[in-house]
Amino acid sequence: MGANASENPGCLGSILGLFGIRPVAPPSDESLPYRTRDDFLSPAELSFYRALSAAVGAQVHICPKVNLADVFFVVKPNENMSARGRISQKHVDYLLCHPQSMKPLVGIELDDSSHSRADRQERDALVDGVFAAAGLPLVRVPAAASYSPADLALKLAAHLPGAVAAAPAPVTAPASQAASSGGAAPGCPKCGVPMVLRTASKGEQAGRQFYGCPNYPKCRETRPVG
Ligand SMILES: [Zn+2]
């Protein structure tokens, strides 16, 4: 490119204008001081994402950087006021979701050198605890210069759609109580809170009563009446 090009930007501008291309100028409204980050995924995160995509990308959707508050809910929000706040600023590095339902299947944490820092260990312990309490698997992978998609596929195989491995039950919720004890509302098997009587408003069961979880729609557990 000749030296004249930089001295005559107006000429380039008018040529681009012929094709409907306008130079992008930063918006002038500084009451909305936002720009798109160029490091949405760091080079290390992108490298792992590519290996993950090669390993399981045909079987699941890979969601990077998912806020824990979008994955987990608090079963008794009135008794656990601070519980949501403890996770609302935290993300899991990758979440693998079922390709049709987008139901979360397994979380993946990429452990880099910060993994050994005290503040990071405290954060990791909380994240491990939240996943375990909710019965959602979490797999930790040490950060490396490169990854073997075959090894990753092997490590994640038990958590992919069609795997025969039984999902562990949530550790905080008591086992489902029999729903037929004297007409009392059964406990939600997922949340451990008393279910509430509801009436189906549509579908084949319209007008029929059933027990539903008070945490609906976050929890969609139901039990028949009687
Ligand atoms: Zn529930």
Residues whose N, C-alpha, C, O or C-beta is under 5 A from the ligand:
A	BS01	ZN	C188 K190 C191 C213 N215 C219 E221
